[in-house]
Amino acid sequence: MSFAELKLFKEIAQTRNITRAAQHCGISQSAASQHLHEVEDRLGLPLLDRSGRPVALTPAGKLYADFCRDVLRRHEQFLMTLEQLKSDVEGTVRVASIYSVGISEMSHVRAEFAERFPNAHLQVEYMRPDRIYEAVLAGEADLGLGSYPTPGRGLAVIPWREEEMAVAAPPSHPLARKALLTPAELEGQDFVGFDEDLPIRREQDRFLRECGIQVNLAMHFDNIQMIKEAVALGSGISILPARTMQAEIEQGRLAAIPLDAPGLVRPIGILYRRRKKLSRAVQSFLDLLEEQPSPREPVLSTPGA
């Protein structure tokens, strides 16, 4: 049953007139009568005594009318309390995020947070992964968004999502015409990697080592944006989270080729300091993040495919 159905019978009980109740609810008299018969069939008892005018409630009808009034009143109280909670959420939420997640995710999350909690403010600062740990531990940030998150040192991690990795190549590269790459096809390729101290670089190195592949490290950077630019300019190929390349794929500046390596993903987690009581605003933002559906991976495409 829906709230609209409950409201209809409450109106019938108050007016003792099906036609008038239907008008109050904005439906036809025939639709109201049909609904009433369906409810009576479902409950197995008549709700109205139709022998006189106006119609009268049967004992079952009185019980059902009380139920309708109670549910509708509780629903109204719930909505009022919920609105009060929204208005009570205020203050600043400080988030430290890696560049790729912050730039791609925070615009729509910020808009939704502002709509839900107009008295709260979201402040996002983009940092290297190691600085995110330091910022959260030092109390400079309430939450951190990082890849390959590691709990410990007073920090806890909430797993958020996993991002599929793919080979990034300029559209003119021979590999860009492939529908699927095996690790062996990366052998000897010029490669644009991450700085050695970053977790994603260690994951890249581990993958290549376990596959017995050697690449020619042409250059390295500390963020995905710079690596994408270097690849687009023809400096080499790379292995990156597929969804971070979507804009460049649509612009025709990059090709993202699926890699035949199940389980090669970039995990993203939410970091927070253990034993620190989160403010209502921070908890509300954390709840919002956890509500976000796992984004669908982009359709990997190659020029001419």
C-alpha positions as a Python dict, from the first residue, in 0.01 Angstrom:
ca = {
    (1, 'M'): (0, 0, 0),
    (2, 'S'): (112, 356, -69),
    (3, 'F'): (71, 679, 126),
    (4, 'A'): (-168, 797, -148),
    (5, 'E'): (-392, 496, -83),
    (6, 'L'): (-388, 557, 291),
    (7, 'K'): (-474, 921, 238),
    (8, 'L'): (-769, 825, 16),
    (9, 'F'): (-930, 606, 280),
    (10, 'K'): (-866, 868, 548),
    (11, 'E'): (-1060, 1114, 330),
    (12, 'I'): (-1341, 861, 279),
    (13, 'A'): (-1362, 807, 655),
    (14, 'Q'): (-1378, 1181, 719),
    (15, 'T'): (-1625, 1279, 443),
    (16, 'R'): (-1832, 957, 437),
    (17, 'N'): (-1849, 1020, 62),
    (18, 'I'): (-1638, 835, -197),
    (19, 'T'): (-1688, 1094, -471),
    (20, 'R'): (-1586, 1386, -250),
    (21, 'A'): (-1287, 1195, -113),
    (22, 'A'): (-1174, 1117, -469),
    (23, 'Q'): (-1195, 1485, -560),
    (24, 'H'): (-984, 1581, -257),
    (25, 'C'): (-719, 1330, -366),
    (26, 'G'): (-727, 1434, -731),
    (27, 'I'): (-850, 1102, -874),
    (28, 'S'): (-1169, 985, -1040),
    (29, 'Q'): (-1463, 839, -849),
    (30, 'S'): (-1427, 511, -1039),
    (31, 'A'): (-1058, 483, -949),
    (32, 'A'): (-1140, 546, -583),
    (33, 'S'): (-1416, 283, -585),
    (34, 'Q'): (-1188, 31, -754),
    (35, 'H'): (-914, 91, -497),
    (36, 'L'): (-1162, 53, -212),
    (37, 'H'): (-1281, -282, -347),
    (38, 'E'): (-918, -398, -383),
    (39, 'V'): (-842, -310, -20),
    (40, 'E'): (-1156, -488, 101),
    (41, 'D'): (-1065, -797, -104),
    (42, 'R'): (-714, -791, 38),
    (43, 'L'): (-832, -755, 398),
    (44, 'G'): (-1119, -998, 357),
    (45, 'L'): (-1376, -769, 525),
    (46, 'P'): (-1600, -482, 412),
    (47, 'L'): (-1478, -140, 523),
    (48, 'L'): (-1795, 57, 442),
    (49, 'D'): (-2163, 4, 503),
    (50, 'R'): (-2311, 125, 175),
    (51, 'S'): (-2676, 63, 269),
    (52, 'G'): (-2742, 424, 365),
    (53, 'R'): (-2633, 778, 287),
    (54, 'P'): (-2383, 890, 384),
    (55, 'V'): (-2184, 567, 389),
    (56, 'A'): (-2078, 443, 732),
    (57, 'L'): (-1763, 273, 853),
    (58, 'T'): (-1785, -91, 951),
    (59, 'P'): (-1587, -206, 1259),
    (60, 'A'): (-1308, -311, 1020),
    (61, 'G'): (-1336, 26, 846),
    (62, 'K'): (-1292, 212, 1176),
    (63, 'L'): (-986, 4, 1256),
    (64, 'Y'): (-838, 65, 910),
    (65, 'A'): (-914, 439, 928),
    (66, 'D'): (-727, 462, 1260),
    (67, 'F'): (-436, 278, 1098),
    (68, 'C'): (-433, 518, 802),
    (69, 'R'): (-437, 825, 1026),
    (70, 'D'): (-160, 687, 1246),
    (71, 'V'): (71, 597, 954),
    (72, 'L'): (16, 931, 780),
    (73, 'R'): (81, 1121, 1104),
    (74, 'R'): (401, 924, 1168),
    (75, 'H'): (513, 989, 810),
    (76, 'E'): (458, 1361, 849),
    (77, 'Q'): (648, 1364, 1179),
    (78, 'F'): (934, 1173, 1015),
    (79, 'L'): (962, 1427, 732),
    (80, 'M'): (957, 1719, 974),
    (81, 'T'): (1227, 1561, 1191),
    (82, 'L'): (1436, 1483, 885),
    (83, 'E'): (1419, 1844, 770),
    (84, 'Q'): (1522, 1954, 1118),
    (85, 'L'): (1826, 1727, 1105),
    (86, 'K'): (1922, 1872, 768),
    (87, 'S'): (1909, 2225, 901),
    (88, 'D'): (2121, 2124, 1202),
    (89, 'V'): (2410, 2010, 983),
    (90, 'E'): (2653, 2298, 969),
    (91, 'G'): (3024, 2366, 973),
    (92, 'T'): (3313, 2286, 741),
    (93, 'V'): (3410, 1942, 613),
    (94, 'R'): (3779, 1927, 518),
    (95, 'V'): (3869, 1659, 265),
    (96, 'A'): (4218, 1571, 144),
    (97, 'S'): (4205, 1387, -188),
    (98, 'I'): (4435, 1254, -456),
    (99, 'Y'): (4401, 1457, -775),
    (100, 'S'): (4231, 1198, -994),
    (101, 'V'): (3951, 1126, -748),
    (102, 'G'): (3899, 1480, -629),
    (103, 'I'): (3879, 1638, -972),
    (104, 'S'): (3654, 1370, -1124),
    (105, 'E'): (3421, 1307, -828),
    (106, 'M'): (3393, 1615, -614),
    (107, 'S'): (3194, 1841, -845),
    (108, 'H'): (2872, 1639, -834),
    (109, 'V'): (2925, 1528, -473),
    (110, 'R'): (2979, 1891, -371),
    (111, 'A'): (2657, 1995, -544),
    (112, 'E'): (2454, 1721, -377),
    (113, 'F'): (2606, 1796, -36),
    (114, 'A'): (2524, 2166, -72),
    (115, 'E'): (2165, 2085, -169),
    (116, 'R'): (2113, 1854, 127),
    (117, 'F'): (2297, 2062, 385),
    (118, 'P'): (2296, 2429, 285),
    (119, 'N'): (2448, 2538, 616),
    (120, 'A'): (2757, 2317, 575),
    (121, 'H'): (3065, 2387, 364),
    (122, 'L'): (3286, 2139, 179),
    (123, 'Q'): (3655, 2219, 148),
    (124, 'V'): (3862, 1990, -76),
    (125, 'E'): (4240, 2005, -105),
    (126, 'Y'): (4433, 1793, -357),
    (127, 'M'): (4747, 1621, -230),
    (128, 'R'): (4996, 1345, -294),
    (129, 'P'): (4897, 1017, -125),
    (130, 'D'): (5158, 1044, 151),
    (131, 'R'): (5043, 1396, 238),
    (132, 'I'): (4685, 1273, 274),
    (133, 'Y'): (4791, 1041, 558),
    (134, 'E'): (4979, 1325, 726),
    (135, 'A'): (4691, 1569, 689),
    (136, 'V'): (4434, 1334, 841),
    (137, 'L'): (4664, 1231, 1126),
    (138, 'A'): (4752, 1593, 1204),
    (139, 'G'): (4387, 1697, 1208),
    (140, 'E'): (4432, 1920, 903),
    (141, 'A'): (4170, 1713, 718),
    (142, 'D'): (3865, 1532, 850),
    (143, 'L'): (3863, 1269, 576),
    (144, 'G'): (4107, 1148, 313),
    (145, 'L'): (4040, 996, -28),
    (146, 'G'): (4332, 790, -148),
    (147, 'S'): (4434, 494, -362),
    (148, 'Y'): (4575, 171, -220),
    (149, 'P'): (4481, 292, 131),
    (150, 'T'): (4658, 134, 426),
    (151, 'P'): (4515, 143, 780),
    (152, 'G'): (4740, 189, 1080),
    (153, 'R'): (4935, 471, 1241),
    (154, 'G'): (4611, 584, 1404),
    (155, 'L'): (4415, 572, 1078),
    (156, 'A'): (4121, 357, 974),
    (157, 'V'): (4006, 289, 617),
    (158, 'I'): (3661, 243, 469),
    (159, 'P'): (3684, 66, 129),
    (160, 'W'): (3502, 279, -128),
    (161, 'R'): (3547, 128, -475),
    (162, 'E'): (3782, -50, -713),
    (163, 'E'): (3876, 91, -1054),
    (164, 'E'): (3969, -126, -1351),
    (165, 'M'): (4315, -59, -1495),
    (166, 'A'): (4384, -37, -1869),
    (167, 'V'): (4672, 45, -2103),
    (168, 'A'): (4684, 412, -2204),
    (169, 'A'): (4831, 490, -2545),
    (170, 'P'): (4821, 773, -2797),
    (171, 'P'): (4572, 699, -3079),
    (172, 'S'): (4858, 670, -3331),
    (173, 'H'): (5034, 397, -3132),
    (174, 'P'): (5028, 44, -3286),
    (175, 'L'): (4883, -98, -2963),
    (176, 'A'): (4590, 145, -2986),
    (177, 'R'): (4439, -64, -3266),
    (178, 'K'): (4417, -372, -3045),
    (179, 'A'): (4086, -479, -2889),
    (180, 'L'): (4263, -657, -2600),
    (181, 'L'): (4623, -666, -2490),
    (182, 'T'): (4818, -944, -2327),
    (183, 'P'): (5092, -848, -2082),
    (184, 'A'): (5355, -988, -2322),
    (185, 'E'): (5268, -717, -2577),
    (186, 'L'): (5402, -454, -2337),
    (187, 'E'): (5755, -595, -2355),
    (188, 'G'): (6014, -330, -2445),
    (189, 'Q'): (5762, -48, -2479),
    (190, 'D'): (5848, 309, -2378),
    (191, 'F'): (5659, 357, -2054),
    (192, 'V'): (5543, 663, -1860),
    (193, 'G'): (5517, 570, -1495),
    (194, 'F'): (5464, 714, -1151),
    (195, 'D'): (5725, 834, -906),
    (196, 'E'): (5892, 548, -720),
    (197, 'D'): (5752, 639, -378),
    (198, 'L'): (5385, 612, -484),
    (199, 'P'): (5176, 299, -413),
    (200, 'I'): (5044, 286, -769),
    (201, 'R'): (5403, 274, -901),
    (202, 'R'): (5476, -21, -674),
    (203, 'E'): (5163, -193, -805),
    (204, 'Q'): (5267, -129, -1165),
    (205, 'D'): (5616, -265, -1095),
    (206, 'R'): (5473, -571, -920),
    (207, 'F'): (5243, -648, -1212),
    (208, 'L'): (5519, -615, -1473),
    (209, 'R'): (5763, -820, -1263),
    (210, 'E'): (5515, -1104, -1205),
    (211, 'C'): (5439, -1111, -1578),
    (212, 'G'): (5811, -1119, -1659),
    (213, 'I'): (5782, -797, -1859),
    (214, 'Q'): (6047, -527, -1894),
    (215, 'V'): (5958, -181, -2020),
    (216, 'N'): (6167, 124, -2096),
    (217, 'L'): (6078, 385, -1832),
    (218, 'A'): (6086, 702, -2040),
    (219, 'M'): (5967, 940, -1767),
    (220, 'H'): (5771, 946, -1443),
    (221, 'F'): (5537, 1186, -1263),
    (222, 'D'): (5353, 1209, -934),
    (223, 'N'): (4997, 1237, -1073),
    (224, 'I'): (4775, 1086, -1338),
    (225, 'Q'): (4705, 1412, -1519),
    (226, 'M'): (5071, 1464, -1609),
    (227, 'I'): (5106, 1101, -1718),
    (228, 'K'): (4801, 1130, -1945),
    (229, 'E'): (4949, 1442, -2106),
    (230, 'A'): (5285, 1272, -2163),
    (231, 'V'): (5116, 967, -2318),
    (232, 'A'): (4894, 1184, -2539),
    (233, 'L'): (5207, 1363, -2666),
    (234, 'G'): (5363, 1031, -2768),
    (235, 'S'): (5617, 983, -2489),
    (236, 'G'): (5512, 623, -2430),
    (237, 'I'): (5230, 410, -2294),
    (238, 'S'): (5115, 363, -1936),
    (239, 'I'): (4877, 159, -1718),
    (240, 'L'): (4610, 379, -1559),
    (241, 'P'): (4261, 353, -1407),
    (242, 'A'): (4032, 334, -1710),
    (243, 'R'): (3774, 580, -1581),
    (244, 'T'): (4033, 854, -1537),
    (245, 'M'): (4091, 856, -1915),
    (246, 'Q'): (3731, 900, -2026),
    (247, 'A'): (3758, 1270, -2111),
    (248, 'E'): (4072, 1217, -2321),
    (249, 'I'): (3912, 918, -2499),
    (250, 'E'): (3611, 1131, -2594),
    (251, 'Q'): (3846, 1405, -2718),
    (252, 'G'): (4039, 1157, -2932),
    (253, 'R'): (4364, 1225, -2743),
    (254, 'L'): (4402, 884, -2578),
    (255, 'A'): (4309, 523, -2639),
    (256, 'A'): (4239, 294, -2343),
    (257, 'I'): (4296, -71, -2427),
    (258, 'P'): (4167, -347, -2197),
    (259, 'L'): (4442, -560, -2051),
    (260, 'D'): (4404, -937, -2017),
    (261, 'A'): (4489, -928, -1648),
    (262, 'P'): (4190, -1004, -1424),
    (263, 'G'): (4210, -841, -1084),
    (264, 'L'): (4433, -553, -1191),
    (265, 'V'): (4244, -271, -1018),
    (266, 'R'): (4311, 47, -823),
    (267, 'P'): (4134, 38, -485),
    (268, 'I'): (4008, 369, -346),
    (269, 'G'): (3937, 417, 25),
    (270, 'I'): (3818, 679, 272),
    (271, 'L'): (4062, 749, 554),
    (272, 'Y'): (3977, 893, 894),
    (273, 'R'): (4151, 919, 1229),
    (274, 'R'): (4072, 649, 1480),
    (275, 'R'): (3899, 748, 1804),
    (276, 'K'): (3818, 1093, 1669),
    (277, 'K'): (3454, 1188, 1705),
    (278, 'L'): (3323, 1305, 1370),
    (279, 'S'): (3109, 1617, 1360),
    (280, 'R'): (2755, 1593, 1227),
    (281, 'A'): (2868, 1763, 906),
    (282, 'V'): (3160, 1523, 853),
    (283, 'Q'): (2943, 1220, 929),
    (284, 'S'): (2679, 1346, 688),
    (285, 'F'): (2940, 1386, 413),
    (286, 'L'): (3079, 1040, 488),
    (287, 'D'): (2729, 894, 462),
    (288, 'L'): (2685, 1074, 130),
    (289, 'L'): (3009, 927, -6),
    (290, 'E'): (2905, 576, 96),
    (291, 'E'): (2569, 628, -75),
    (292, 'Q'): (2734, 698, -409),
    (293, 'P'): (2680, 408, -649),
    (294, 'S'): (2990, 242, -780),
    (295, 'P'): (3052, 428, -1107),
    (296, 'R'): (3033, 215, -1416),
    (297, 'E'): (3364, 171, -1586),
    (298, 'P'): (3379, 361, -1917),
    (299, 'V'): (3344, 171, -2239),
    (300, 'L'): (3703, 131, -2350),
    (301, 'S'): (3740, 232, -2710),
    (302, 'T'): (4016, 264, -2961),
    (303, 'P'): (4028, 482, -3272),
    (304, 'G'): (3890, 307, -3575),
    (305, 'A'): (3747, 21, -3369),
}
